[in-house]
Amino acid sequence: MMSPEEYAIRDRMISSLIASMIEELERDQDERRALRKALVFLINLVQADLPETAIPYVAFLLTRFPPLSNYFSDNLHPFVRGEYALRTVIVGDRVALIRVWQGDSLAEQNVDGLEAP
């Protein structure tokens, strides 16, 4: 369990990330790309707290819903601040997004043949 200080740090980090995404979405001239990024961001933000009944729906959106799933390149989708969201299976058939940072990240290292789109 996290301490109150750890919760406060987490909340500040999430607030900062949300502010960055809002700025990025407001600057994006491509409405369809912005909508995909907003959806990927929202899924990433809430995925840890999803009820079991919603997990198959998120998996559908990420893997079989063409307006979103077709825009993952090598399972990577642009995220925020130059980061990417990596689409991956974590347990059984549960699909999740993992943030991939620039610098020391999969996107930059081309680990296992992954290339950023």
Summary of the structure (lengths in Angstrom):
residues: 117
radius of gyration: 14.7
end to end distance: 36.8
largest distance: 41.7
contacts: 293
relative contact order: 0.12
helix: 56%
strand: 16%
